[in-house]
Amino acid sequence: MNNKIALLKGGTSEERDVSIHTCEAIEKALHGLSKKVITVDPIDFVTHNLFDYMKLVEYIKSLNIDIVFIGLHGGDGEDGTFQKLFELAGIPYVGSNSESSYISMNKKISKLLAQNLRIPVPQAIYLREGMDMPSWNYAAARLGNDIVVKPNASGSSVGVTILDNKNDLIPAVEYAFSIDTDVIIEQYIPGREITVAILGNRALPVVEIKPKNGFYDYEHKYTENCTVYETPAKLSEKEAERVQNYATQIYQEFGCSDYARIDFRYDGKQFYFLEVNTLPGMTSLSLVPMAANAVGISFKELIRKLVEKEFATNLSSPSSDVYAIASKTNKD
């Protein structure tokens, strides 16, 4: 039984506010389960714009906790940095390990690995800071006239722009570069926004996301009454099984554990993989709790099962082949 829990809350990424909302819900659930919760905000370990990782680790070790619940989103809370520190320090935590987190956070690597599984992905052009900007005509010839520009390693749709006007391309790329040093210019897939939550190795009912206006951006994700959710999504049995199988394959191949959410676009013929969220949101509007509730798992029970490792799998790390591909791709 894990009764003393350190909850990592806030952090230094662009998704700090989302993390705070997530952790408020998690903390309330943990208190309802009679768990002792100590919240830790990594921003408290920043001095002169430098993060003292070892001081944070030493502090957490001094708490004599049973497990860490990482309630951070984006940045070094989700890209494997904290996970690797905890692994080296022998501190148990909820969620996927450092290698899996790194692979999943990096959209370029994760899309290439999904392609290796023969799962459809949108066509894309990858940019790194300092590279020449492709012309609109080149991008449109490769990707079509509707284009998505996004940071390579960010969540909550931060830095994402959907555009259909060549005059918007440079500002959109500059905006994405303000978030990350790597940027993706990607084919826009018209159709439906679909997501599949995984607990352990179990795919939960498919959720369809229907923003009332525009696309599923930061505002639509975290503002009440801006988005309609259908759980389960209105798909045929074969369609639902296909996207759940895709999600399960990705989860297993990437070495995810405990829980994750895998996002897709569906054009009526193909499900296109977009990204894996190894630390998905846990607010009242979040999708993993919504999908869990559809199979009778309340939010409080979901949190209990996560901290007590009832969803734990033996997928301690990605396969060596997958990680070798990821490491090679990151150098290219």
Residue frames relative to the residue before (quaternion, step in Angstrom):
aa qw qx qy qz dx dy dz
M 1.0000 0.0000 0.0000 0.0000 0.00 0.00 0.00
N 0.2100 -0.7698 0.5917 0.1151 3.58 -0.84 1.00
N 0.0209 -0.8600 0.5072 -0.0528 3.56 -0.12 1.34
K 0.7312 0.3081 -0.2148 0.5694 3.61 1.22 -0.30
I 0.0128 -0.8514 0.5145 -0.1009 3.51 -0.31 1.34
A 0.2468 -0.7158 0.6322 0.1644 3.55 -1.05 0.85
L 0.1496 -0.7950 0.5858 0.0490 3.57 -0.73 1.10
L 0.2458 -0.7737 0.5692 0.1300 3.58 -0.52 1.20
K 0.0023 -0.8361 0.5367 -0.1135 3.52 -0.50 1.28
G 0.7943 0.3102 -0.2326 0.4677 3.57 -1.04 0.82
G 0.1002 0.8328 -0.5436 0.0297 3.57 -0.06 -1.27
T 0.5773 -0.6348 0.4315 0.2785 3.54 -1.35 -0.08
S 0.5221 0.6523 -0.4198 0.3545 3.62 1.21 0.01
E 0.6919 -0.4559 0.3638 0.4255 3.54 -1.37 0.05
E 0.6829 0.4776 -0.2718 0.4813 3.58 1.26 -0.35
R 0.2208 0.8161 -0.5065 0.1693 3.57 1.20 0.47
D 0.6768 0.5041 -0.3076 0.4395 3.60 0.82 -0.95
V 0.6268 0.5273 -0.3324 0.4675 3.59 1.05 -0.77
S 0.6341 0.5354 -0.3226 0.4551 3.57 1.00 -0.86
I 0.6453 0.5241 -0.3282 0.4485 3.57 0.93 -0.85
H 0.6629 0.4893 -0.3046 0.4779 3.60 0.95 -0.84
T 0.6184 0.5411 -0.3324 0.4629 3.58 1.01 -0.85
C 0.7265 0.4610 -0.2551 0.4412 3.56 0.78 -1.04
E 0.5617 0.5721 -0.3959 0.4476 3.59 1.12 -0.47
A 0.6788 0.4764 -0.2863 0.4799 3.58 0.96 -0.88
I 0.6529 0.5106 -0.3168 0.4611 3.60 0.96 -0.85
E 0.6626 0.5146 -0.3098 0.4475 3.57 0.90 -0.93
K 0.6365 0.5238 -0.3276 0.4618 3.58 0.97 -0.83
A 0.6593 0.5019 -0.3081 0.4674 3.59 0.96 -0.87
L 0.6636 0.5106 -0.3073 0.4522 3.59 0.94 -0.87
H 0.6334 0.5081 -0.3340 0.4786 3.58 1.01 -0.74
G 0.6409 0.5273 -0.3122 0.4623 3.56 1.09 -0.75
L 0.6795 0.4466 -0.2681 0.5167 3.55 1.28 -0.41
S 0.4714 -0.6992 0.4086 0.3491 3.59 1.33 0.22
K 0.3811 0.6923 -0.5113 0.3376 3.57 1.05 0.81
K 0.3820 -0.6782 0.5689 0.2655 3.56 -1.15 0.59
V 0.0930 -0.8241 0.5587 -0.0077 3.57 -0.59 1.19
I 0.0785 -0.7581 0.6465 0.0346 3.54 -0.97 0.96
T 0.2216 -0.7886 0.5581 0.1324 3.60 -0.47 1.14
V 0.0945 -0.7770 0.6223 0.0059 3.52 -1.05 0.93
D 0.1353 -0.7881 0.5972 0.0629 3.58 -0.71 1.08
P 0.4169 -0.7407 0.4633 0.2509 3.62 -0.46 1.12
I 0.5654 0.6078 -0.4016 0.3869 3.61 1.11 -0.49
D 0.5930 0.5815 -0.3608 0.4242 3.59 1.20 -0.44
F 0.6903 0.4511 -0.2679 0.4982 3.58 1.28 -0.23
V 0.5098 0.6018 -0.4265 0.4428 3.54 1.27 0.54
T 0.0316 0.7814 -0.6209 0.0534 3.56 -0.85 1.05
H 0.8342 -0.0192 -0.0349 0.5500 3.57 -0.79 1.07
N 0.6707 -0.5324 0.2672 0.4419 3.57 1.00 0.98
L 0.6043 0.5123 -0.3758 0.4808 3.59 1.20 0.41
F 0.3218 -0.7556 0.5431 0.1746 3.56 -0.92 0.95
D 0.2364 -0.7680 0.5825 0.1227 3.57 -0.81 1.03
Y 0.2102 -0.8257 0.5145 0.0968 3.56 0.14 1.32
M 0.6803 0.5023 -0.3107 0.4339 3.57 0.86 -0.90
K 0.6120 0.5423 -0.3500 0.4570 3.58 1.07 -0.66
L 0.6299 0.5231 -0.3255 0.4729 3.57 1.03 -0.78
V 0.6692 0.4980 -0.3020 0.4614 3.58 0.86 -0.97
E 0.6585 0.5091 -0.3120 0.4582 3.58 0.91 -0.88
Y 0.6362 0.5240 -0.3301 0.4602 3.57 1.02 -0.78
I 0.6666 0.4957 -0.3094 0.4629 3.59 0.88 -0.91
K 0.6384 0.5175 -0.3334 0.4620 3.59 0.97 -0.78
S 0.6514 0.5312 -0.3203 0.4370 3.59 1.03 -0.74
L 0.6086 0.5848 -0.3460 0.4098 3.59 1.21 -0.42
N 0.2569 -0.7932 0.5045 0.2242 3.58 1.28 -0.42
I 0.2295 0.7880 -0.5339 0.2032 3.55 0.92 0.94
D 0.5254 -0.6222 0.4781 0.3292 3.56 -1.31 0.27
I 0.7977 -0.0776 0.0987 0.5899 3.56 1.04 -0.76
V 0.3391 -0.7024 0.5853 0.2216 3.57 -1.27 0.49
F 0.1655 -0.7262 0.6559 0.1226 3.54 -1.04 0.84
I 0.2286 -0.7832 0.5668 0.1148 3.57 -0.49 1.22
G 0.0540 -0.8200 0.5697 -0.0155 3.54 -0.34 1.28
L 0.4064 0.7120 -0.4671 0.3312 3.58 1.22 0.50
H 0.1626 -0.7594 0.6177 0.1239 3.55 -1.28 0.36
G 0.8298 0.1746 -0.1486 0.5088 3.55 -0.98 0.88
G 0.7927 0.3580 -0.2293 0.4370 3.53 -1.37 -0.02
D 0.8019 -0.3026 0.2092 0.4708 3.54 -1.18 -0.59
G 0.5372 0.5967 -0.4202 0.4229 3.58 1.26 0.05
E 0.7911 0.3091 -0.1407 0.5087 3.56 1.14 -0.63
D 0.6570 0.5517 -0.3169 0.4044 3.61 1.19 -0.34
G 0.6825 -0.5037 0.2789 0.4503 3.57 1.27 0.22
T 0.4953 0.6864 -0.4251 0.3206 3.60 1.23 -0.27
F 0.7095 0.4230 -0.2644 0.4978 3.59 0.72 -1.01
Q 0.6146 0.5574 -0.3508 0.4341 3.57 1.03 -0.78
K 0.6630 0.4931 -0.3077 0.4718 3.60 0.94 -0.85
L 0.6300 0.5305 -0.3379 0.4555 3.60 0.97 -0.78
F 0.6773 0.4827 -0.2951 0.4702 3.58 0.91 -0.89
E 0.6217 0.5327 -0.3451 0.4589 3.59 1.03 -0.71
L 0.6749 0.4939 -0.2952 0.4619 3.58 0.91 -0.91
A 0.7178 0.4355 -0.2406 0.4870 3.57 1.10 -0.74
G 0.4597 -0.7007 0.4389 0.3240 3.59 1.26 -0.10
I 0.4492 0.6723 -0.4624 0.3639 3.60 1.13 0.64
P 0.3388 -0.7520 0.5223 0.2166 3.64 -0.61 1.04
Y 0.0099 -0.8007 0.5988 -0.0187 3.56 -1.10 0.70
V 0.5238 -0.6134 0.4936 0.3252 3.54 -1.30 0.38
G 0.7403 0.4452 -0.3081 0.3986 3.56 -1.07 0.74
S 0.7350 -0.4331 0.3152 0.4159 3.51 -1.40 0.00
N 0.5510 -0.6389 0.4299 0.3216 3.54 -1.16 0.65
S 0.7581 -0.4292 0.2532 0.4206 3.55 -1.33 0.15
E 0.6663 0.5020 -0.3166 0.4515 3.59 0.91 -0.86
S 0.6640 0.5014 -0.2934 0.4707 3.56 0.93 -0.93
S 0.6454 0.5256 -0.3162 0.4553 3.58 0.97 -0.85
Y 0.6499 0.5229 -0.3100 0.4562 3.57 0.97 -0.89
I 0.6638 0.5038 -0.2987 0.4651 3.57 0.89 -0.97
S 0.7035 0.4919 -0.2729 0.4344 3.56 0.82 -1.02
M 0.6655 0.5154 -0.3066 0.4444 3.60 1.00 -0.78
N 0.6851 0.4674 -0.2727 0.4876 3.56 1.11 -0.68
K 0.3228 -0.7991 0.4729 0.1834 3.59 -0.18 1.28
K 0.6196 0.5461 -0.3541 0.4387 3.59 1.00 -0.73
I 0.6890 0.4697 -0.2813 0.4749 3.56 0.80 -0.99
S 0.6872 0.4971 -0.3072 0.4314 3.58 0.80 -0.96
K 0.6445 0.5107 -0.3321 0.4621 3.61 1.02 -0.70
L 0.6473 0.5100 -0.3222 0.4659 3.58 0.99 -0.80
L 0.6619 0.4914 -0.3078 0.4750 3.57 1.02 -0.74
A 0.6129 0.5260 -0.3482 0.4759 3.60 1.08 -0.64
Q 0.6197 0.5294 -0.3362 0.4719 3.58 1.03 -0.76
N 0.6250 0.5453 -0.3286 0.4518 3.56 1.07 -0.77
L 0.6671 0.4572 -0.2790 0.5178 3.58 1.27 -0.48
R 0.4438 -0.7057 0.4235 0.3545 3.59 1.38 0.02
I 0.4124 0.6543 -0.4998 0.3900 3.53 1.06 0.86
P 0.4841 -0.6922 0.4414 0.3028 3.64 -0.71 0.99
V 0.0180 -0.7622 0.6470 0.0122 3.56 -1.16 0.74
P 0.5742 -0.5681 0.4371 0.3956 3.62 -1.13 0.43
Q 0.5247 -0.5944 0.4995 0.3492 3.57 -1.17 0.60
A 0.0290 -0.8328 0.5518 -0.0333 3.59 -1.00 0.73
I 0.2316 -0.6892 0.6643 0.1736 3.50 -1.42 0.41
Y 0.2050 -0.8008 0.5560 0.0872 3.57 -0.79 1.04
L 0.1076 -0.8019 0.5872 0.0233 3.56 -0.85 1.01
R 0.1324 -0.7419 0.6492 0.1027 3.52 -1.21 0.63
E 0.6352 -0.5436 0.3735 0.4019 3.58 -1.06 0.70
G 0.7544 0.3411 -0.2789 0.4866 3.56 -0.91 1.00
M 0.5865 0.5636 -0.3767 0.4433 3.60 1.22 -0.33
D 0.5771 -0.5790 0.4466 0.3637 3.56 -1.23 0.48
M 0.4684 -0.6670 0.5103 0.2745 3.54 -1.09 0.79
P 0.3948 -0.6975 0.5311 0.2748 3.64 -0.82 0.87
S 0.5054 -0.6305 0.4822 0.3384 3.59 -1.09 0.61
W 0.6375 -0.5091 0.4066 0.4111 3.55 -1.28 0.40
N 0.6509 0.5306 -0.3294 0.4316 3.60 0.90 -0.89
Y 0.6494 0.5019 -0.3165 0.4756 3.59 1.00 -0.80
A 0.6709 0.4959 -0.3021 0.4613 3.59 0.88 -0.95
A 0.6734 0.4981 -0.3006 0.4562 3.58 0.91 -0.91
A 0.6325 0.5257 -0.3337 0.4607 3.59 1.04 -0.72
R 0.6912 0.4633 -0.2711 0.4839 3.58 1.07 -0.73
L 0.8420 0.2686 -0.0509 0.4652 3.53 0.82 -1.11
G 0.5489 -0.5718 0.4297 0.4326 3.60 1.17 -0.41
N 0.6452 -0.5726 0.3620 0.3533 3.57 -1.27 0.28
D 0.6761 0.3939 -0.2908 0.5506 3.61 1.25 -0.21
I 0.0164 -0.8375 0.5366 -0.1018 3.53 -0.50 1.28
V 0.2211 -0.7374 0.6233 0.1374 3.54 -1.20 0.66
V 0.1077 -0.7632 0.6337 0.0653 3.57 -0.98 0.88
K 0.1087 0.8124 -0.5608 0.1169 3.58 -0.77 1.01
P 0.5465 -0.5594 0.4906 0.3844 3.58 -1.23 0.39
N 0.5482 -0.6379 0.4316 0.3261 3.56 -1.11 0.66
A 0.8132 0.1358 -0.0401 0.5646 3.60 0.98 -0.77
S 0.4834 0.6056 -0.4933 0.3952 3.54 0.19 1.32
G 0.2408 -0.7790 0.5619 0.1395 3.57 -1.20 0.43
S 0.7409 0.4230 -0.3094 0.4200 3.53 -1.40 -0.16
S 0.5477 -0.6423 0.3689 0.3892 3.59 1.24 0.53
V 0.3195 0.7391 -0.5256 0.2744 3.60 1.16 0.51
G 0.8291 0.2030 -0.1658 0.4938 3.57 -0.85 1.00
V 0.5445 0.6318 -0.3901 0.3901 3.61 1.28 0.08
T 0.0162 -0.7755 0.6311 -0.0061 3.57 -1.05 0.88
I 0.1687 -0.7362 0.6456 0.1135 3.55 -1.04 0.86
L 0.0602 0.8358 -0.5381 0.0912 3.59 -0.64 1.05
D 0.1348 -0.7745 0.6137 0.0733 3.51 -1.31 0.50
N 0.6317 0.4961 -0.3094 0.5091 3.54 1.28 0.47
K 0.4749 -0.7123 0.4358 0.2778 3.56 -0.63 1.10
N 0.6207 0.5643 -0.3465 0.4199 3.60 1.10 -0.60
D 0.6664 0.5129 -0.2952 0.4536 3.56 1.23 -0.39
L 0.4945 0.7059 -0.4225 0.2806 3.60 1.19 -0.35
I 0.6972 0.4753 -0.2964 0.4474 3.61 0.72 -0.99
P 0.6648 0.4772 -0.3333 0.4682 3.68 0.83 -0.79
A 0.6404 0.5290 -0.3320 0.4470 3.60 1.02 -0.77
V 0.6590 0.4919 -0.3076 0.4785 3.58 0.98 -0.83
E 0.6424 0.5172 -0.3239 0.4635 3.59 0.96 -0.81
Y 0.6251 0.5338 -0.3272 0.4661 3.57 1.05 -0.78
A 0.6718 0.4858 -0.2972 0.4736 3.59 0.91 -0.91
F 0.6515 0.5098 -0.3151 0.4651 3.60 1.03 -0.76
S 0.5847 0.5661 -0.3832 0.4368 3.62 1.16 -0.37
I 0.6795 0.4585 -0.2687 0.5058 3.58 1.31 -0.36
D 0.8180 0.0383 0.0526 0.5715 3.59 0.95 -0.89
T 0.5082 -0.6484 0.4767 0.3066 3.57 -1.24 0.44
D 0.7153 0.3172 -0.2285 0.5793 3.58 1.30 -0.08
V 0.0972 -0.8088 0.5798 -0.0127 3.55 -0.92 0.98
I 0.2319 -0.7528 0.6027 0.1276 3.54 -1.17 0.71
I 0.1300 -0.7154 0.6805 0.0905 3.55 -1.06 0.91
E 0.0298 -0.8680 0.4860 -0.0970 3.52 -0.29 1.31
Q 0.5720 -0.5679 0.4813 0.3445 3.53 -1.23 0.59
Y 0.3280 -0.7227 0.5718 0.2076 3.57 -0.92 0.91
I 0.2127 -0.7714 0.5900 0.1077 3.56 -0.83 1.02
P 0.2791 -0.7578 0.5601 0.1849 3.62 -0.47 1.12
G 0.5266 0.6428 -0.4510 0.3257 3.56 -1.13 0.53
R 0.7571 -0.4139 0.3165 0.3940 3.51 -1.19 -0.70
E 0.3781 -0.6974 0.5687 0.2176 3.54 -1.18 0.75
I 0.0170 -0.8217 0.5633 -0.0851 3.55 -0.52 1.29
T 0.0178 0.8008 -0.5987 -0.0040 3.58 -1.02 0.73
V 0.1672 -0.7714 0.6097 0.0728 3.54 -1.18 0.71
A 0.2194 -0.7593 0.6014 0.1170 3.58 -0.79 1.07
I 0.1610 -0.7663 0.6169 0.0794 3.54 -1.13 0.77
L 0.0726 -0.7473 0.6588 0.0465 3.56 -1.04 0.88
G 0.7905 0.0185 -0.0596 0.6093 3.56 -0.51 1.16
N 0.7102 -0.3489 0.2841 0.5415 3.55 -0.43 -1.24
R 0.5430 0.6424 -0.3803 0.3846 3.57 1.27 0.23
A 0.2890 -0.7380 0.5868 0.1659 3.56 -0.81 1.05
L 0.3122 -0.7533 0.5542 0.1672 3.56 -0.81 1.04
P 0.7104 -0.4326 0.3080 0.4619 3.60 -1.23 0.17
V 0.5291 -0.6434 0.4621 0.3044 3.54 -1.07 0.83
V 0.1948 -0.7614 0.6090 0.1070 3.56 -1.06 0.84
E 0.1765 -0.7463 0.6282 0.1311 3.56 -1.05 0.80
I 0.2495 -0.7710 0.5782 0.0947 3.53 -0.98 0.99
K 0.0280 -0.8166 0.5754 -0.0355 3.58 -0.68 1.12
P 0.1967 -0.7800 0.5840 0.1084 3.61 -0.09 1.25
K 0.4830 -0.6818 0.4644 0.2936 3.58 -0.97 0.81
N 0.7837 0.0478 -0.0297 0.6186 3.57 1.18 -0.57
G 0.8326 0.1969 -0.1317 0.5007 3.56 -1.08 0.68
F 0.6368 -0.5060 0.3929 0.4290 3.56 -1.04 -0.80
Y 0.6681 -0.5212 0.3655 0.3853 3.54 -1.34 0.24
D 0.1034 0.8233 -0.5429 0.1293 3.56 0.47 1.26
Y 0.7888 -0.3196 0.2230 0.4754 3.56 -1.33 -0.11
E 0.6669 0.5136 -0.3060 0.4448 3.58 0.89 -0.97
H 0.6947 0.4742 -0.2861 0.4589 3.59 0.88 -0.94
K 0.6375 0.5419 -0.3328 0.4349 3.59 1.10 -0.58
Y 0.8362 0.2499 -0.0737 0.4825 3.54 0.90 -0.90
T 0.6253 0.4842 -0.3596 0.4952 3.59 1.23 0.37
E 0.4658 -0.6956 0.4725 0.2755 3.56 -0.75 1.04
N 0.8479 0.2041 -0.1755 0.4567 3.53 -1.25 0.73
C 0.5290 0.6092 -0.4306 0.4044 3.61 1.19 0.40
T 0.7852 0.2225 -0.0856 0.5716 3.56 1.24 -0.45
V 0.2640 -0.7255 0.6147 0.1615 3.54 -1.18 0.74
Y 0.1442 -0.7862 0.5979 0.0600 3.58 -0.96 0.92
E 0.1308 -0.7790 0.6086 0.0748 3.57 -0.98 0.88
T 0.0738 0.7894 -0.5998 0.1078 3.54 -0.64 1.21
P 0.4704 -0.3416 -0.7821 0.2241 1.56 -0.97 2.29
A 0.6117 -0.5478 0.4231 0.3831 3.55 -1.23 0.47
K 0.4955 -0.6516 0.4884 0.3023 3.53 -1.17 0.62
L 0.2615 0.7267 -0.5688 0.2830 3.50 0.15 1.43
S 0.5380 -0.5697 0.4838 0.3898 3.55 -1.21 0.36
E 0.6729 -0.4875 0.3558 0.4278 3.57 -1.22 0.33
K 0.6647 0.5021 -0.3062 0.4607 3.59 0.96 -0.87
E 0.6402 0.5178 -0.3315 0.4606 3.60 0.99 -0.79
A 0.6634 0.5043 -0.3065 0.4600 3.57 0.89 -0.93
E 0.6559 0.5095 -0.3121 0.4614 3.58 0.93 -0.86
R 0.6440 0.5366 -0.3328 0.4318 3.58 0.97 -0.83
V 0.7192 0.4261 -0.2744 0.4753 3.59 0.79 -0.96
Q 0.6091 0.5275 -0.3586 0.4713 3.62 1.08 -0.55
N 0.6359 0.5146 -0.3241 0.4751 3.59 1.04 -0.73
Y 0.6180 0.5288 -0.3427 0.4701 3.59 1.00 -0.79
A 0.6774 0.5050 -0.2927 0.4478 3.56 0.85 -1.02
T 0.6643 0.5039 -0.3017 0.4623 3.58 0.95 -0.89
Q 0.6267 0.5321 -0.3336 0.4613 3.60 1.00 -0.80
I 0.6706 0.4944 -0.2975 0.4662 3.56 0.89 -0.95
Y 0.6376 0.5395 -0.3148 0.4508 3.58 0.90 -0.96
Q 0.7081 0.4566 -0.2624 0.4703 3.57 0.84 -0.99
E 0.6913 0.4925 -0.2907 0.4416 3.59 0.85 -0.95
F 0.6842 0.4630 -0.2811 0.4884 3.57 1.09 -0.68
G 0.4631 -0.7067 0.4283 0.3205 3.59 1.26 -0.17
C 0.2796 0.7736 -0.5231 0.2230 3.59 1.12 0.57
S 0.0441 -0.7963 0.6019 0.0403 3.56 -1.20 0.44
D 0.7736 0.3193 -0.3029 0.4559 3.51 -1.36 0.54
Y 0.7391 -0.3388 0.2521 0.5248 3.60 0.41 -1.15
A 0.0996 0.7642 -0.6343 0.0604 3.54 -1.27 0.46
R 0.2291 -0.7379 0.6105 0.1738 3.53 -1.34 0.19
I 0.1496 -0.7928 0.5888 0.0490 3.56 -0.89 1.00
D 0.2221 -0.8166 0.5286 0.0658 3.56 -0.71 1.18
F 0.0698 -0.7939 0.6039 -0.0094 3.54 -1.12 0.83
R 0.2355 -0.6726 0.6594 0.2394 3.51 -1.45 0.10
Y 0.1507 -0.7911 0.5899 0.0593 3.58 -1.04 0.80
D 0.1883 -0.8170 0.5397 0.0764 3.57 -0.59 1.17
G 0.6596 -0.4957 0.2978 0.4802 3.58 1.30 0.24
K 0.7495 0.3013 -0.1842 0.5600 3.56 1.29 -0.33
Q 0.8130 0.1042 -0.0109 0.5727 3.55 0.87 -1.00
F 0.3116 -0.6783 0.6260 0.2255 3.52 -1.27 0.57
Y 0.1618 -0.7970 0.5791 0.0574 3.58 -0.70 1.13
F 0.3921 -0.7293 0.5179 0.2150 3.55 -0.72 1.10
L 0.1898 -0.7896 0.5766 0.0897 3.58 -0.98 0.91
E 0.7764 -0.2727 0.2211 0.5233 3.59 0.64 -1.06
V 0.3531 -0.6812 0.5957 0.2375 3.52 -1.41 0.28
N 0.1637 -0.7545 0.6286 0.0937 3.57 -1.03 0.85
T 0.1790 -0.8173 0.5402 0.0902 3.59 -0.31 1.21
L 0.7347 0.2102 -0.1864 0.6175 3.58 1.31 -0.22
P 0.0404 -0.8413 0.5390 0.0052 3.59 0.48 1.17
G 0.6608 -0.5341 0.3646 0.3810 3.54 -1.25 0.50
M 0.1481 -0.7783 0.6063 0.0688 3.53 -1.21 0.63
T 0.3402 0.7188 -0.5282 0.2975 3.57 0.92 0.94
S 0.7130 -0.4339 0.3196 0.4485 3.57 -1.30 -0.01
L 0.7097 0.4208 -0.2543 0.5046 3.60 1.23 -0.40
S 0.4870 0.7196 -0.4043 0.2857 3.59 1.27 -0.05
L 0.5695 -0.6810 0.3848 0.2525 3.49 -1.18 0.81
V 0.6271 0.5313 -0.3573 0.4436 3.61 0.99 -0.69
P 0.6640 0.4695 -0.3262 0.4819 3.67 0.82 -0.79
M 0.6157 0.5540 -0.3388 0.4463 3.58 1.07 -0.73
A 0.6875 0.4658 -0.2757 0.4841 3.58 0.90 -0.94
A 0.6350 0.5248 -0.3309 0.4604 3.61 1.01 -0.78
N 0.6385 0.5356 -0.3223 0.4488 3.56 0.98 -0.83
A 0.6151 0.5692 -0.3381 0.4281 3.58 1.14 -0.68
V 0.7288 0.3335 -0.2308 0.5517 3.61 1.21 -0.36
G 0.6805 -0.5557 0.2781 0.3882 3.57 1.15 0.59
I 0.5519 0.5777 -0.4161 0.4343 3.60 1.22 0.34
S 0.3079 -0.7633 0.5404 0.1746 3.59 -0.47 1.18
F 0.6716 -0.4907 0.3581 0.4242 3.55 -1.26 0.32
K 0.6576 0.5098 -0.3149 0.4567 3.58 0.88 -0.90
E 0.6683 0.4916 -0.2994 0.4713 3.58 0.96 -0.87
L 0.6070 0.5521 -0.3462 0.4548 3.58 1.06 -0.72
I 0.6755 0.4794 -0.2962 0.4755 3.59 0.87 -0.92
R 0.6279 0.5347 -0.3402 0.4517 3.60 0.98 -0.81
K 0.6780 0.4956 -0.2960 0.4550 3.56 0.85 -0.96
L 0.6457 0.5222 -0.3290 0.4496 3.59 1.02 -0.74
V 0.7204 0.4304 -0.2773 0.4678 3.62 0.78 -0.93
E 0.7050 0.4149 -0.2736 0.5059 3.58 1.14 -0.46
K 0.4556 -0.7480 0.3974 0.2738 3.54 1.34 0.36
E 0.2676 0.7794 -0.5244 0.2145 3.58 0.99 0.78
F 0.6827 0.4393 -0.2897 0.5070 3.58 1.24 -0.33
A 0.3757 0.7595 -0.4751 0.2374 3.59 1.26 -0.01
T 0.1616 -0.7672 0.6150 0.0836 3.53 -1.13 0.76
N 0.5666 -0.5814 0.4505 0.3714 3.53 -1.30 -0.02
L 0.4722 0.6755 -0.4413 0.3549 3.58 1.26 0.19
S 0.0292 -0.8633 0.5038 -0.0059 3.55 0.57 1.20
S 0.7995 -0.0090 0.0077 0.6006 3.61 1.16 -0.46
P 0.6002 -0.5416 0.4238 0.4085 3.56 -1.19 0.38
S 0.6132 -0.5237 0.4146 0.4216 3.56 -1.21 0.36
S 0.6206 -0.5629 0.3869 0.3852 3.57 -1.13 0.59
D 0.6201 0.5496 -0.3471 0.4391 3.60 1.03 -0.73
V 0.6584 0.5095 -0.3085 0.4602 3.57 0.94 -0.93
Y 0.7032 0.4639 -0.2897 0.4543 3.58 0.81 -0.94
A 0.6037 0.5479 -0.3562 0.4566 3.58 1.13 -0.61
I 0.6390 0.5111 -0.3161 0.4801 3.58 1.00 -0.85
A 0.6570 0.5179 -0.3081 0.4530 3.59 0.93 -0.94
S 0.6762 0.4969 -0.3005 0.4534 3.58 0.88 -0.91
K 0.6474 0.5108 -0.3118 0.4720 3.56 1.01 -0.83
T 0.6579 0.5252 -0.3105 0.4415 3.57 0.93 -0.92
N 0.6539 0.5287 -0.3201 0.4363 3.57 0.98 -0.79
K 0.6694 0.4928 -0.2974 0.4698 3.58 1.19 -0.49
D 0.5918 0.6120 -0.3572 0.3842 3.57 1.21 -0.52
